[in-house]
Amino acid sequence: MWVLIIHGLITALVVVSFLCGQWPIFKGTPIERVHRFLTFGAYDYFLRFVGFVCGEKGTNAILSVEHFCCDRPNPILQIIYLAIIGGTYYFIAKSCFSYIPGYYLSGIHRYTGLLGVGVGILLFLLTSFTDAGTVNAENVSQPARSKHCGICGRCVARFDHHCGWMNNCIGERNTRYFLAFLLWHFLLCLYGTIAIGLVLAGRLKELRVVYILTVYYGIENSFYSLAPHVVQWLLGSYNTQILLMVFLAIVSLLLAGFFGYHANLCRTNTTTNETFKWQDYINWRRKLNEARASAAALKSSISGMSSESKLPESKWKAFFRRSPLEDAEVVVKNNVYDKGMFHNIWEVIYPLSTRRSFSQRKSKST
């Protein structure tokens, strides 16, 4: 049991730190430090080690591989995705299908899992190979909020981010497929977690494990007395199924977080790129306003010191006096594209560039 708990905690820490460690909520926490080590520190130490052992040629070879994997379009992560989903389905089928139909699951679940994987791969292909909204000479005057992607080498309308898993940008035309991909895979992982749990619960019932433990081994029929023995029996007999269930549960939580983040962006008609740009702009404006307020306060204090007729300020009054920084102008995000939740969501489902009115405006402009 402790091995399973430690395995789950380490897996969760590594996955969450790697994918979410740069989020503001984790700033200054061990998760941010683990993220920095996984994304920068470990690679930097590895480069130094290769340089020490193999010299400059070895370092250049590693940098060439990095350029191919990270700075240009390539199908590596797409292949990894297909290997993960295919391998996971294979191990689930091999370890669980022999118990379906079972006490809690009917035989139809042998086919619903395959159908779910097929739909997931279809959404993956749609997101990967649908044009994200390339800006060209014909439509350059129409799409707003475009950005040049340094990896793809093209400008994309309503650019959100470049997704390595899809080997494609996420933009105006394929954001709907990307959201459907995240939601469907979250539901698929949740379904797999529950299905495996029901398989294990069915084995407990069919083999009458609780009855044997209480009658033949004299264990008290209570949750706290039975739980350690049941867990020990499950780990000894169905460790593969439990590891699969823990893996699917962790991935489902991560996918739920990603989907919730992007769904909120769609609700407010904002993109990931714009979110980071807005944050940089707000931080810059805040620092500028604080600098102005500090300069004004310093100027006021200097002029007060030079005034001989001014009475000295009470210590209590000075203690409770507001800081000049509190009087700095508050910077507010003003999103001109936010036209209400329903309109924003509809714009994602039915992109502007696919509507007839867009093509009519385009023909008039030409």
Secondary structure, 3 states (H helix, E strand, C coil): CHHHHHHHHHHHHHHHHHHHCCCHHHCCCHHHHHHHHHHHHHHHHHHHHHHHHHCHHHHHHHHHHHHHHHCCCCCHHHHHHHHHHHHHHHHHHHHHHHHCCCCCCCCCHHHHHHHHHHHHHHHHHHHHHCCCCECCCCCCCCCCCCEEECCCCEEECCCCEEECCCCEEECCCCHHHHHHHHHHHHHHHHHHHHHHHHHHHHHHHHCCHHHHHHHCCCCCCCHHHHHHHHHHHHHHHCHHHHHHHHHHHHHHHHHHHHHHHHHHHHHCCCCHHHHHHHHHHHHHHHHHHHHHHHHHHHHHHHHHHHCCCCCCCCHHHHHHCCCHHHHCCCCCCCCCCCCCHHHHHHHHHCCHHHCHHHHHHHHHHC
